[in-house]
């Protein structure tokens, strides 16, 4: 009996040693990274807040190479800075393997639906929601319907900028004007209603409070949420209150569209007032049913989440892009004057605005926008991907379940790919430049990827480019943008939901037209 027990013990020991050996061999194929501490992950990660992770990663890339592994609690996170490896992972034959998203512990704890485009796994629900957004709201024919809205917002933006530059007070914060006017536009596109300033401000404040709180205060739940949900109960309660505020603002607007659709079906008037548009993103969400769940309609909670996603994607990224591009034009007056000359030559002196049709005939304008996005992408990381199965990238093992992150800013600033990468030079995207023919979708190869690439590429790429081109052109035509004394432009970065200027842009605006 005793002998058999020893045999069982010896057998268990051998099996354990074999398992450890296999695990060690597997770990040897993982991308390199700093040592991890059991349960807690990398001490480097623990000593750095989420806003400090990028400088930490830049140091790690210098030490370990273009692919780095970090352990965040029980989660394995892999960071890729090499454009060729990113292309192999996101666009190559095995790209579908990495098309899922990691589950959000925060959303789970708050009971927020995962049925949104950014977070849903690559599958039927994701395809349905994305197809609806692209076909019903972002299709060129639909985008044209909102041309009057963009013209209205152009006027709002110029008025805000003009008001901020008048009087003896310090010049206004341009970002505040950009953010507010983009909310005016996206709220209209989302809910089909041109709201007054207090209503837009309420939605803007609610969205920003939610985003900043989630990005700054909720990262603690990456680490053992079953424990941290008790330790940081107050943070969850605050997040739930912010979420309730979103619903209080959005649900009445959703119900108004629901009632408008009902009246339309009964043969009533299609539009209720001059401020009501006949099409909105919410209208399309009210028509969706989920085949995988018995063809049920979306719940109000799911529609609120999808509306929040729509507003976030269309406001923060675009306003951040406008901030960086206009700052570069302030700092590079020769570029600004060359752009202004192209605008005047294309539109003429008598045109009321730079029209959307006109911006498509301005190659230098597009070069300015591309250069701004290359040097200053609003997001320095694409949203995380999750490996559905083990996969090989550049000889490294990306194990099933690992979170994979791609360094957007590093690829656009790669000195081996771009000449003088930290110089703002739109000419690089003109004939003879090193950026001519750059493929923003990454299909042919990745040189810059401000909108991501592959299956999870940003669905709003085209409309984002339209908004940037249209508003930049009109701002440059209306004003000469100069440095204000005491408010010199500095390019130090600050991580919020997007990467913004640490020192706000407060320009001196000189009217060009009487």
C-alpha positions, 0 to 999 in steps of 0.5 A: 500500500505504502509502495503504491502511494509513493508511486502515485506521488512520484507519478504526480511529481513527474507530470508536474515537472513536465507541465512546468517544462511545457509552460516554460517552453511556451513562455520562452516564445512569448514576446520579452518583457520585464519580470512579473510578480505572481498575482500582481503582474509587473511591478513597473505597471503597478508603479505607473498610472494608466496615463503614464503607460506610454512613456513606460512602454517607450522605455521597454521597446528600447530595451526589449524590441518592438514587441513587449509583454506586460502582465497586468494582474492575471491578464497578459497584455502584448504591445506591438510598435512595429508596423510590419508585425501590426500588418501581419496581425491585423491584415494578414491571413490570420487577422480574424483570430485577433478581431475580438475585444477583451471583456470589459470588467467595468462594463460587467460590474456596471451592467452595461451591455456589450452589444456595441460596435467597439466592444462586441466580439467579431460575430453576428451582432457586431456585423449587424450593428456595424452594417447598420451604422455604415449603411444607414448613417455613414453612407455618402448618401446619408452624409449628404443629408446632414450638409445643412447641419454642418453648415449650421455648425460651421457658423456656430464654430466661427461665432464661438471663436470670434467671441473668444478673441474679442475684448481685453481678456485672454484669448479663448481656449480653441479646444472648448469651441471645437468640442462644443460645436462637434457635440452640436453636430453629433447630437443632431446626427444622433437624435435628429434634433437641433438642440439649444446650447444648454441642452447640448452642454448638458450632454457634453458635460455628461459624456465627458464626466463619464469618459474621464471617470471611466478612463481615470478611476475605473482602471483599478478593476483590471486587477481582480475585479471580484476583490476590487469591486468591494474595495472600491465600491464608491467608484462603482457607485459614482460610475452608476450615477454618471450612467443614470445621468446619461439615461436621463438625458438620452431616453427622452430624446430616444422616445421623441424619435420613437413617437415621430416614427409612430406618427409617420407610420400612421400617416402623420407629419414626418417632421415636428419643427424646423429643428427636427431632421427627418433622419437620425442614428436613433431611427436606425437603432429603433428598427434593429432586431437581434436574430441571435436573440429571438429577433428582439429589439434593442433595449433602451439601455442598449440604445443609450450605450450605442448613442454614447459610443456614437457621440464619443467616436465623433466628437473627442477624436475630431475636436482633438484632431482640430486642436493639434492641426490648428496648433501646427498651423499657428506654429508654421505660418508659411504652411498656413499661408500656403493653405490659405492661398489654395483655399482662395484659389479654389473658392474665390473671394465671394463664396460664403463658405468653403463648401464640401464640394470644394474641399475635395479639390484641395490636395494641400488641405488634405496633405495638412490633415494627413500630416496632422494625423500622422504626427498627432493621432488623437488616440496613441493606441488602437482599441485593444484586440483579443486573441481568440486562439494561439497565433504567431506574429513575427516568431512570437507566440500570442497565446489565446486570451491575450490582449494585444495593443498596437502603438499608433503614434510610434508607427506614424513617427517612425524615423526609419519610415518617415523623413524628419518624423517630428517635423510638421511637413504636409509636403511629404504627402504631395508629389515627390514626398515620402508619404505620397499614396499612403493607404489609410486603411492599411490594406497594402501596408501600414505606415500610419493608422490613426483610424486603425486597420483591418476588420475593426478599422474605424467605421467613421474614417471617411466622415472624420476626414470630411469634418477635419477638412471642412472645418479646418478650411473654413477656419483658415479662410475666416481667420489668420491664426497667430500666437498670442503673446503669453500663450505660445504654442507648446506641443507637450501631450496630455492623456485624457480620453484622447491625447490632447495638448497639455497647454491649451491652444489659445490663439490670436485670431485676426479676421481675414474678411471684412 
